[in-house]
């Protein structure tokens, strides 16, 4: 029997729990070490995840020869430093988004991965959400020629703390709006032109918290991203719509829905096809020690559990390491999204439409 992959988690903040759930749920990996500058926090997470080792210095973790791969769950300004060091230490790397804050930093990480023959994958988790994947299939086969995409983010949290500090997060567009960018590119193809307007809802903010972005795609189609994080608490909507000359697809919210309804809707030939959440007889399988009987009512059921986006993402990362495959979101893919967003910042600063 092949031994499980030993994973070192660097950064034990909130998002790390979603990643680690994926590793533990997959079963082919175990959390061997946890590193965080706050030792008490690292110990608490290590105990919860069954990790044997605790570090407060990531360089000491990287010297541990038993660790096969690291999961970087740090603030964006640290992804480059820790990522390059991890890759140079011969560890496979799964890093949170954004990949880094500059193109030079992205290039450094890509070069380090190639130099040491290890995997580098960026955590664009929403690409692994089943409704997005089915939406892409519908766009390619069922709506005719795509015409326009509309993607929105309404977030009910203020742009403060490290997320609202451009020196740490790169800006709210880079840290939060990024999901709308990589999903839009996934659904519609390569971005070739951008025009961007950014704003702040309060003068004291260090970073933008409102953005209106126009996208021109390589295939001659168009898109818009309208995003903000300045709404009232608990407001959350991240909906995407794509119209073609023969149909339409609506992804009705990823993390939450303002407009309650099916997670995915498809219009064609005068009829709407509604996809629904997976239904089971009782509690979820994970919650029941004895398991639960799963009952299928329709062929149009999808797993819409947002937390499982991290599970599917981690599963793919493990597949890539074990089977020596190229990650779907490789270093080059992660860099491209950073490039698009940096170009949007340039457009907002200059007032110009810019080609990539």
C-alpha positions as CSV (number, residue, x, y, z in Angstrom):
1,X,0.0,0.0,0.0
2,X,1.3,3.5,-0.9
3,X,1.8,5.7,2.1
4,X,-0.3,8.8,2.3
5,X,1.3,12.1,1.2
6,X,2.6,14.1,4.2
7,X,1.3,17.7,4.0
8,X,2.7,20.7,5.8
9,X,0.1,23.5,6.3
10,X,1.8,26.9,6.4
11,X,-0.7,29.4,7.8
12,X,-3.4,28.2,10.1
13,X,-6.0,30.9,9.6
14,X,-9.7,30.5,8.7
15,X,-9.2,29.4,5.1
16,X,-6.8,26.6,6.1
17,X,-9.7,24.6,7.6
18,X,-11.4,24.4,4.2
19,X,-8.3,23.2,2.5
20,X,-7.5,20.6,5.2
21,X,-11.0,19.2,5.1
22,X,-10.2,18.4,1.5
23,X,-7.0,16.5,2.4
24,X,-8.7,14.6,5.2
25,X,-11.8,13.8,3.1
26,X,-9.7,12.5,0.2
27,X,-7.9,10.0,2.4
28,X,-4.6,9.9,0.3
29,X,-2.9,12.5,2.4
30,X,-2.4,13.3,6.1
31,X,-1.6,16.6,7.8
32,X,1.9,16.0,9.2
33,X,2.8,19.5,10.3
34,X,1.2,22.9,10.9
35,X,3.1,26.2,10.9
36,X,1.8,29.5,12.2
37,X,3.6,32.4,13.8
38,X,1.0,32.1,16.7
39,X,2.2,28.8,18.3
40,X,-1.0,28.4,20.3
41,X,-3.1,28.6,17.2
42,X,-0.9,26.2,15.4
43,X,-1.1,23.7,18.2
44,X,-4.9,23.9,18.3
45,X,-5.2,23.3,14.6
46,X,-2.6,20.5,14.7
47,X,-4.5,18.7,17.4
48,X,-7.7,19.1,15.5
49,X,-6.2,17.8,12.3
50,X,-4.1,15.0,13.8
51,X,-0.8,16.6,12.9
52,X,2.3,15.4,14.8
53,X,4.5,18.5,14.4
54,X,4.1,22.2,15.1
55,X,6.3,25.0,13.8
56,X,6.3,28.8,14.1
57,X,9.1,29.2,11.4
58,X,8.2,27.9,8.0
59,X,11.9,27.5,7.1
60,X,12.2,24.8,9.8
61,X,9.1,23.0,8.3
62,X,10.7,23.0,4.9
63,X,13.8,21.3,6.3
64,X,11.6,18.4,7.4
65,X,12.3,15.6,4.8
66,X,9.2,13.7,5.7
67,X,7.0,16.4,4.3
68,X,6.0,15.9,0.6
69,X,4.0,19.0,-0.1
70,X,2.9,22.2,1.5
71,X,-0.4,24.0,1.5
72,X,0.2,27.8,1.7
73,X,-2.7,29.5,3.4
74,X,-1.0,32.9,4.1
75,X,-1.8,36.5,3.2
76,X,-1.1,37.2,-0.5
77,X,2.0,39.3,0.1
78,X,3.7,36.1,1.5
79,X,2.8,33.7,-1.3
80,X,6.0,34.5,-3.3
81,X,8.5,34.3,-0.5
82,X,7.1,31.1,1.1
83,X,6.2,29.6,-2.3
84,X,9.7,30.0,-3.8
85,X,11.3,28.7,-0.6
86,X,9.0,25.7,-0.6
87,X,9.6,24.8,-4.2
88,X,13.4,25.2,-3.8
89,X,13.1,22.8,-0.9
90,X,11.6,20.2,-3.3
91,X,8.1,20.4,-1.9
92,X,5.0,20.3,-4.1
93,X,3.0,23.5,-3.5
94,X,-0.7,24.3,-3.4
95,X,-1.1,28.0,-2.7
96,X,-4.1,30.2,-1.9
97,X,-5.1,32.8,-4.5
98,X,-3.9,35.2,-5.7
99,X,-0.7,33.4,-6.8
100,X,1.4,36.5,-6.0
101,X,1.2,40.2,-6.3
102,X,3.5,40.9,-9.3
103,X,4.3,39.2,-12.5
104,X,7.9,38.9,-11.5
105,X,6.9,37.1,-8.3
106,X,4.8,34.7,-10.4
107,X,7.7,34.1,-12.8
108,X,10.0,33.3,-9.8
109,X,7.6,30.7,-8.5
110,X,7.1,29.1,-12.0
111,X,10.9,28.9,-12.5
112,X,11.5,27.4,-9.0
113,X,8.9,24.7,-9.7
114,X,10.5,23.8,-13.0
115,X,14.0,23.9,-11.6
116,X,13.1,21.4,-8.9
117,X,10.6,19.2,-10.9
118,X,7.7,19.7,-8.4
119,X,4.1,20.7,-8.8
120,X,2.8,24.2,-8.4
121,X,-0.9,24.7,-8.2
122,X,-3.0,27.9,-7.4
123,X,-6.2,27.6,-5.4
124,X,-8.9,28.9,-7.7
125,X,-11.4,26.8,-5.9
126,X,-14.6,28.0,-7.7
127,X,-13.5,26.3,-10.9
128,X,-14.2,23.0,-9.2
129,X,-17.8,23.8,-8.4
130,X,-20.0,21.4,-10.3
131,X,-22.5,24.1,-11.5
132,X,-19.7,26.1,-13.0
133,X,-18.4,23.0,-14.8
134,X,-21.8,22.1,-16.2
135,X,-22.4,25.7,-17.1
136,X,-19.2,25.6,-19.2
137,X,-20.5,22.5,-21.0
138,X,-23.8,24.1,-21.7
139,X,-22.1,27.3,-23.0
140,X,-20.0,25.2,-25.4
141,X,-22.8,22.9,-26.7
142,X,-26.3,24.2,-25.8
143,X,-26.6,28.0,-26.1
144,X,-25.3,28.6,-29.6
145,X,-22.8,31.3,-30.2
146,X,-22.0,33.0,-26.8
147,X,-22.6,36.8,-26.9
148,X,-22.2,38.3,-23.4
149,X,-21.4,37.4,-19.8
150,X,-22.5,39.2,-16.7
151,X,-20.8,38.4,-13.4
152,X,-21.5,40.0,-10.1
153,X,-20.2,40.0,-6.5
154,X,-22.2,41.7,-3.7
155,X,-20.3,41.2,-0.5
156,X,-21.4,42.3,3.0
157,X,-18.0,42.9,4.6
158,X,-16.0,46.1,4.8
159,X,-12.6,46.4,3.1
160,X,-10.6,46.6,6.3
161,X,-7.9,44.6,8.1
162,X,-5.3,42.9,5.9
163,X,-7.8,42.3,3.2
164,X,-8.3,46.1,2.8
165,X,-4.5,46.9,2.8
166,X,-3.1,46.8,-0.8
167,X,0.4,46.2,0.6
168,X,-0.8,42.9,2.0
169,X,-3.6,41.8,-0.2
170,X,-2.8,43.6,-3.4
171,X,-6.1,45.4,-3.4
172,X,-9.7,44.2,-2.9
173,X,-10.0,43.4,-6.6
174,X,-6.9,41.2,-6.4
175,X,-8.0,39.5,-3.2
176,X,-11.8,39.2,-3.4
177,X,-13.0,40.1,-6.9
178,X,-10.4,37.6,-8.4
179,X,-13.0,34.7,-8.3
180,X,-15.2,36.6,-10.8
181,X,-12.2,37.0,-13.1
182,X,-11.1,33.4,-13.3
183,X,-14.6,32.1,-13.5
184,X,-15.4,34.5,-16.4
185,X,-12.3,33.5,-18.3
186,X,-13.1,29.8,-17.7
187,X,-16.6,30.2,-19.1
188,X,-15.9,32.5,-22.0
189,X,-12.2,32.1,-23.0
190,X,-9.1,34.2,-23.0
191,X,-9.4,37.9,-22.1
192,X,-7.9,40.2,-24.6
193,X,-9.1,43.7,-23.6
194,X,-10.1,45.3,-20.3
195,X,-11.6,48.6,-19.2
196,X,-11.9,49.2,-15.4
197,X,-13.4,51.8,-13.1
198,X,-12.7,51.4,-9.3
199,X,-14.1,53.3,-6.4
200,X,-14.4,53.6,-2.6
201,X,-17.5,53.8,-0.5
202,X,-15.7,55.6,2.3
203,X,-12.8,58.1,2.3
204,X,-10.8,56.3,5.0
205,X,-10.5,53.0,3.0
206,X,-7.0,52.1,1.8
207,X,-8.3,50.0,-1.0
208,X,-11.1,50.1,-3.6
209,X,-14.3,48.3,-2.6
210,X,-16.3,48.8,-5.7
211,X,-15.4,47.9,-9.3
212,X,-17.0,47.9,-12.7
213,X,-15.0,46.0,-15.3
214,X,-15.6,45.5,-19.0
215,X,-14.0,42.5,-20.7
216,X,-13.3,41.7,-24.3
217,X,-12.7,38.1,-25.0
218,X,-10.6,36.5,-27.7
219,X,-13.6,35.0,-29.5
220,X,-15.2,38.4,-30.0
221,X,-17.6,38.1,-27.1
222,X,-18.0,40.5,-24.2
223,X,-18.4,40.5,-20.5
224,X,-18.9,42.6,-17.4
225,X,-17.9,42.2,-13.8
226,X,-19.7,44.4,-11.2
227,X,-18.3,43.9,-7.7
228,X,-18.5,45.4,-4.3
229,X,-17.8,44.5,-0.7
230,X,-19.4,47.5,1.0
231,X,-22.9,46.2,1.4
232,X,-24.7,45.5,4.7
233,X,-23.6,42.5,6.8
234,X,-24.7,39.1,5.5
235,X,-25.3,40.3,1.9
236,X,-23.6,37.9,-0.4
237,X,-24.3,37.1,-4.1
238,X,-21.9,35.9,-6.7
239,X,-24.1,35.2,-9.7
240,X,-23.0,34.7,-13.4
241,X,-25.2,34.8,-16.5
242,X,-24.2,34.0,-20.1
243,X,-26.4,34.7,-23.1
244,X,-26.0,33.0,-26.4
245,X,-27.9,33.4,-29.7
246,X,-29.8,30.2,-29.0
247,X,-30.0,30.1,-25.2
248,X,-28.9,31.3,-21.8
249,X,-27.2,29.9,-18.7
250,X,-27.6,31.4,-15.1
251,X,-25.3,30.2,-12.3
252,X,-27.4,31.5,-9.4
253,X,-24.9,32.2,-6.7
254,X,-21.9,30.2,-5.5
255,X,-21.4,30.8,-1.8
256,X,-24.9,32.2,-1.3
257,X,-27.9,33.4,-3.1
258,X,-29.8,36.7,-2.9
259,X,-32.3,35.4,-5.4
260,X,-33.3,32.0,-4.0
261,X,-33.8,29.4,-6.6
262,X,-32.1,26.6,-8.5
263,X,-28.2,26.8,-8.5
264,X,-28.1,26.4,-12.3
265,X,-30.7,27.3,-14.9
266,X,-30.5,26.7,-18.7
267,X,-32.8,28.2,-21.2
268,X,-33.2,26.8,-24.8
269,X,-36.0,26.4,-27.3
270,X,-38.5,28.3,-25.2
271,X,-38.0,26.2,-22.1
272,X,-36.1,26.5,-18.8
273,X,-34.2,23.5,-17.4
274,X,-33.6,23.8,-13.7
275,X,-30.8,21.9,-12.0
276,X,-31.2,21.3,-8.3
277,X,-29.2,20.5,-5.2
278,X,-28.3,16.8,-4.5
279,X,-31.0,15.4,-2.3
280,X,-30.5,12.6,0.3
281,X,-33.0,10.9,2.6
282,X,-31.6,12.1,5.9
283,X,-28.5,13.9,7.1
284,X,-25.4,14.2,4.9
285,X,-23.2,11.2,4.6
286,X,-20.4,13.0,6.4
287,X,-22.6,13.7,9.4
288,X,-23.7,10.1,9.9
289,X,-21.3,7.4,11.1
290,X,-23.3,4.7,9.4
291,X,-23.7,6.7,6.2
292,X,-27.0,7.6,4.5
293,X,-29.0,6.4,1.6
294,X,-28.7,8.7,-1.3
295,X,-31.9,9.1,-3.4
296,X,-31.8,10.5,-6.9
297,X,-35.0,12.3,-8.0
298,X,-33.8,13.8,-11.3
299,X,-30.9,13.5,-13.7
300,X,-30.3,17.2,-13.1
301,X,-29.0,17.1,-9.6
302,X,-25.6,18.7,-8.8
303,X,-23.4,18.9,-5.7
304,X,-23.7,22.6,-4.7
305,X,-22.0,22.4,-1.3
306,X,-19.6,25.3,-1.6
307,X,-17.2,23.7,0.9
308,X,-16.7,20.8,-1.5
309,X,-15.0,23.2,-4.0
310,X,-12.0,22.9,-1.8
311,X,-12.3,19.1,-1.6
312,X,-12.4,18.8,-5.4
313,X,-9.5,21.2,-5.7
314,X,-7.4,19.3,-3.2
315,X,-8.3,16.0,-4.8
316,X,-7.0,17.3,-8.1
317,X,-3.8,18.5,-6.5
318,X,-3.2,15.1,-5.0
319,X,-4.0,13.5,-8.4
320,X,-1.4,15.7,-10.0
321,X,1.3,14.8,-7.4
322,X,0.5,11.1,-7.4
323,X,0.0,10.7,-11.1
324,X,2.5,13.3,-12.3
325,X,-0.1,15.4,-14.1
326,X,0.0,19.1,-14.8
327,X,-2.4,21.0,-12.5
328,X,-5.5,22.6,-14.1
329,X,-4.5,25.9,-12.5
330,X,-0.8,25.7,-13.0
331,X,1.6,28.5,-12.2
332,X,1.2,29.9,-15.7
333,X,-2.6,29.9,-15.3
334,X,-2.3,31.6,-11.9
335,X,0.0,34.2,-13.4
336,X,-2.4,35.0,-16.3
337,X,-5.2,35.9,-13.8
338,X,-2.8,38.2,-11.9
339,X,-1.8,39.8,-15.2
340,X,-5.4,40.5,-16.1
341,X,-6.1,42.1,-12.7
342,X,-3.0,44.2,-12.7
343,X,-4.0,45.4,-16.2
344,X,-7.4,46.4,-14.8
345,X,-5.6,48.4,-12.1
346,X,-3.7,50.1,-14.9
347,X,-6.9,50.8,-16.8
348,X,-8.5,52.3,-13.7
349,X,-5.5,54.5,-13.1
350,X,-5.2,55.8,-16.7
351,X,-8.9,55.8,-17.7
352,X,-7.9,53.8,-20.8
353,X,-9.1,50.5,-22.4
354,X,-6.0,48.3,-22.5
355,X,-5.3,45.2,-24.6
356,X,-3.4,42.3,-23.2
